[in-house]
Amino acid sequence: MFYSHQLITPTHTIGQNRILSVDVLRGIAMVLVILQHSYLSVNIKAIPPLIDFLLWNITGLAAVAFVSISGVIYSYFMYAGPD
């Protein structure tokens, strides 16, 4: 039986104008935003103050990071695209 190399090897394809590393960073930021929203339903009194402070501030930066990354990429594609 003959198999083509292309049929055996799985390929990971992404869209034409996608950058995998940027998509990974945005995905991590999305997960952190979800964690921050989930954190709002936690009993804050049961968490030590230092962990509370660190967790809230780290996940709080995720929303800013997501919007910043998306804005930079949008501007990049506007600049790099044809006129």
C-alpha positions as CSV (number, residue, x, y, z in Angstrom):
1,M,0.0,0.0,0.0
2,F,1.4,3.4,-0.9
3,Y,1.0,6.4,1.3
4,S,2.0,9.9,0.4
5,H,4.3,11.7,2.9
6,Q,1.8,14.5,3.0
7,L,-0.9,12.1,4.2
8,I,1.1,10.7,7.0
9,T,2.6,13.9,8.4
10,P,0.1,16.0,10.3
11,T,0.5,19.7,9.5
12,H,-0.4,22.6,11.7
13,T,-1.8,25.3,9.5
14,I,-3.0,28.7,10.6
15,G,-4.5,31.5,8.6
16,Q,-2.6,33.4,6.1
17,N,-2.2,36.5,8.3
18,R,-1.7,34.8,11.6
19,I,1.4,34.8,13.8
20,L,1.5,31.8,16.1
21,S,3.6,33.3,18.9
22,V,1.2,36.3,19.1
23,D,-1.8,34.0,19.1
24,V,-0.2,32.1,22.0
25,L,0.4,35.3,24.0
26,R,-3.2,36.4,23.4
27,G,-4.4,32.9,24.5
28,I,-2.5,33.2,27.7
29,A,-3.9,36.7,28.4
30,M,-7.4,35.3,27.7
31,V,-6.9,32.5,30.3
32,L,-5.7,35.0,32.9
33,V,-8.7,37.3,32.3
34,I,-11.0,34.3,32.8
35,L,-9.1,33.5,36.0
36,Q,-9.6,37.1,37.2
37,H,-13.3,37.0,36.5
38,S,-13.5,33.6,38.3
39,Y,-11.5,35.1,41.2
40,L,-14.4,37.5,41.9
41,S,-16.5,34.7,43.2
42,V,-13.9,33.5,45.7
43,N,-14.1,34.1,49.4
44,I,-11.4,36.7,49.7
45,K,-11.2,36.3,53.5
46,A,-10.0,32.7,53.1
47,I,-7.0,33.7,51.0
48,P,-3.8,35.2,52.5
49,P,-3.4,38.9,51.7
50,L,-0.1,38.5,49.8
51,I,-1.5,35.8,47.5
52,D,-4.6,37.9,47.1
53,F,-2.6,41.0,46.1
54,L,-0.3,39.1,43.7
55,L,-3.0,37.1,42.0
56,W,-5.3,40.1,41.5
57,N,-2.6,42.3,40.1
58,I,-1.1,39.7,37.8
59,T,-4.4,38.7,36.3
60,G,-5.4,42.4,36.2
61,L,-2.6,43.1,33.8
62,A,-3.8,40.4,31.5
63,A,-6.7,42.5,30.1
64,V,-4.3,45.4,29.4
65,A,-1.9,43.0,27.8
66,F,-4.6,41.4,25.6
67,V,-5.8,44.8,24.3
68,S,-2.3,46.0,23.8
69,I,-1.2,43.0,21.8
70,S,-4.4,43.1,19.7
71,G,-3.9,46.8,19.0
72,V,-0.2,46.4,18.0
73,I,-1.0,43.5,15.7
74,Y,-3.9,45.4,14.1
75,S,-1.7,48.4,13.5
76,Y,1.0,46.2,12.1
77,F,-1.3,44.6,9.6
78,M,-2.7,48.0,8.6
79,Y,0.8,49.2,8.0
80,A,2.1,46.1,6.3
81,G,-1.0,45.6,4.1
82,P,-1.3,46.9,0.6
83,D,-2.6,50.5,0.1
